[in-house]
Amino acid sequence: MTIPVEAAEPRARESRAARVVTEVLSPFHVVIPLPVVVGWHQTYPAATGFLWGLFAAVSGGVLPYGLVLWRVARGKANDRHITRREQRLVPLAISVALVLGGVVVLLLAGAPSTVLAVQGALLGMGVVMLPITRLWKISFHAAAVAGAAAILMVEFGPWAWICWPFAALVGWSRIMLRDHTPAQVAAGAVAGVAVCWPVYALIG
């Protein structure tokens, strides 16, 4: 079936927009700055929270991201979003281990509670999503953005409601690009909020 030219052009524009959203709001782009922001907010004007946030960002975000990029370069993953479910298990398991190691250091060193809470929430989300990923391609994008929005709501209060449209936008992009079904996006968002909100509220 041939798609009419007048219908193909808007669809192409939507696909380009969806690709931009997917790239900008990729999980690592969200989780790397998150502990820096909340750590800085807790201890400002002192730099303590900011510095611990940087440590958390590296141990829980930069190192796992580097692992993913290394696996892509070695041909062990098809792209940095790891769109093939079967390729997600190893990097996700190693990422969970790296976050756990960072949490142990933060805990032993007496890091600010909000930084510890962010990493605890991310650890919990990884633990929940690991067994699901063995069987089903739940959306990491939706989980990361929705989980981050939940954390920012607890930390900054009502004005952080402005984050929720980004969660909806990234969900639309994943569906538009046919990388996920609506159910996979919805499940990712629910998992992100259900884990991150209570964990962050309890620890932070």
C-alpha positions in Angstrom: 0.0 0.0 0.0 1.4 3.4 -1.1 1.3 6.2 1.4 0.1 9.5 -0.2 2.8 12.2 -0.4 0.6 14.6 1.6 0.4 12.1 4.4 4.0 10.9 4.3 5.5 14.4 4.9 3.9 15.0 8.3 4.7 11.5 9.3 8.3 12.0 8.4 8.4 15.3 10.4 6.9 13.5 13.4 9.5 10.7 13.1 12.3 13.3 13.1 10.8 15.0 16.2 10.4 11.7 17.9 14.0 10.8 17.2 15.2 14.2 18.7 13.1 13.6 21.9 14.4 10.0 22.2 18.0 11.2 21.9 17.7 14.3 24.2 15.7 12.4 26.9 17.6 9.1 26.8 17.9 7.4 30.2 21.5 8.3 30.8 21.0 11.9 29.9 18.4 12.0 32.6 20.0 9.9 35.4 23.5 11.4 35.1 22.6 15.0 36.1 19.9 14.0 38.6 22.1 13.3 41.7 24.1 16.5 40.9 20.9 18.6 40.9 19.4 17.2 44.1 22.8 17.1 45.9 23.5 20.7 45.1 20.0 21.7 46.2 20.4 20.1 49.6 23.7 21.6 50.6 23.8 24.9 48.7 25.7 27.2 49.0 28.2 24.6 50.3 29.6 22.4 47.5 29.4 19.1 49.4 26.2 17.9 47.8 27.3 18.9 44.4 30.6 17.0 44.7 28.9 13.9 46.0 26.4 14.2 43.2 29.2 14.2 40.8 30.5 11.0 42.3 27.1 9.4 42.1 26.7 10.6 38.5 30.0 9.0 37.5 29.5 5.7 39.3 25.8 5.3 38.5 25.6 7.0 35.1 28.8 7.7 33.3 30.4 4.3 33.9 27.3 2.4 32.8 26.9 4.6 29.8 30.6 4.0 28.9 29.9 0.3 29.1 27.0 0.6 26.7 29.0 2.6 24.2 31.9 0.0 24.5 29.4 -2.8 23.8 28.1 -0.9 20.7 31.6 -0.4 19.4 32.3 -4.1 19.9 29.2 -5.1 18.1 27.6 -6.6 21.2 24.7 -4.0 21.1 23.0 -2.6 18.0 22.8 1.0 19.3 23.2 3.0 22.5 19.5 2.7 23.3 19.9 -1.1 23.1 16.7 -1.5 21.2 17.0 -5.3 21.1 15.7 -6.8 24.3 18.1 -9.7 24.4 21.1 -7.4 24.4 19.9 -5.5 27.4 20.4 -8.0 30.2 24.2 -7.9 30.6 24.6 -4.1 30.6 21.6 -3.7 32.8 23.0 -6.2 35.3 26.4 -4.6 35.3 24.8 -1.1 35.7 22.9 -2.4 38.7 26.2 -3.6 40.2 27.9 -0.3 39.6 25.1 1.7 41.2 25.1 -0.7 44.1 28.9 -0.1 44.6 28.3 3.6 44.5 25.5 3.4 47.1 27.8 1.4 49.4 30.5 4.2 49.1 27.9 6.9 49.6 26.5 5.2 52.7 29.9 4.5 54.3 31.2 8.0 53.6 28.2 9.8 55.0 27.1 11.5 51.8 24.1 13.8 51.7 20.8 11.9 52.1 19.3 13.1 48.9 22.3 11.9 46.8 22.0 8.5 48.5 18.2 8.5 48.0 18.6 9.1 44.2 21.0 6.3 43.8 18.9 4.0 46.0 15.9 4.8 43.9 17.8 4.1 40.7 19.1 0.9 42.2 15.6 -0.2 43.1 14.4 0.6 39.6 17.2 -1.5 38.1 16.4 -4.4 40.3 12.8 -4.3 39.4 13.4 -4.0 35.7 16.0 -6.7 35.4 13.7 -9.7 35.7 11.0 -8.0 33.6 13.6 -7.4 30.8 14.3 -11.1 30.6 10.8 -11.6 29.3 9.5 -8.3 28.0 10.9 -5.1 26.5 9.8 -2.6 29.2 10.7 1.0 28.3 13.8 2.3 30.0 13.2 5.8 28.6 9.8 6.0 30.2 11.0 4.6 33.5 13.9 7.0 33.7 12.0 10.2 32.9 9.0 9.3 35.0 11.2 8.2 37.9 13.2 11.4 37.7 10.0 13.5 37.6 8.8 11.7 40.8 12.1 12.4 42.6 12.0 16.1 41.5 8.5 16.4 42.8 9.5 15.2 46.2 12.6 17.4 46.3 11.4 20.6 44.8 7.6 20.6 45.4 4.7 21.5 43.2 6.6 23.5 40.6 8.2 20.2 39.5 4.9 19.3 37.9 6.4 20.8 34.8 8.5 17.6 34.4 5.5 15.4 33.7 4.9 16.6 30.2 8.4 15.4 29.4 7.5 11.9 30.6 4.5 12.0 28.2 6.6 13.3 25.4 9.3 10.6 25.7 6.6 8.0 25.8 5.1 9.3 22.6 8.5 9.3 21.0 9.2 5.6 21.8 5.8 4.6 20.4 6.1 6.8 17.4 9.5 5.2 16.5 8.0 1.8 17.1 10.7 0.9 19.6 8.0 0.2 22.2 4.3 -0.6 22.4 2.0 1.7 24.5 1.9 -1.1 27.1 5.7 -1.2 27.4 5.8 2.6 27.8 3.1 2.7 30.4 4.7 -0.1 32.3 8.0 1.7 32.3 6.5 4.9 33.6 4.6 3.1 36.3 7.7 1.2 37.4 9.7 4.4 37.5 7.2 6.2 39.7 6.3 3.2 41.9 9.9 2.6 42.8 11.5 6.1 42.8 8.8 8.1 44.6 8.6 6.0 47.8 12.3 5.2 47.9 13.4 8.8 47.5 10.7 10.0 50.0 11.8 7.5 52.6 15.6 8.0 52.3 15.8 11.6 51.2 
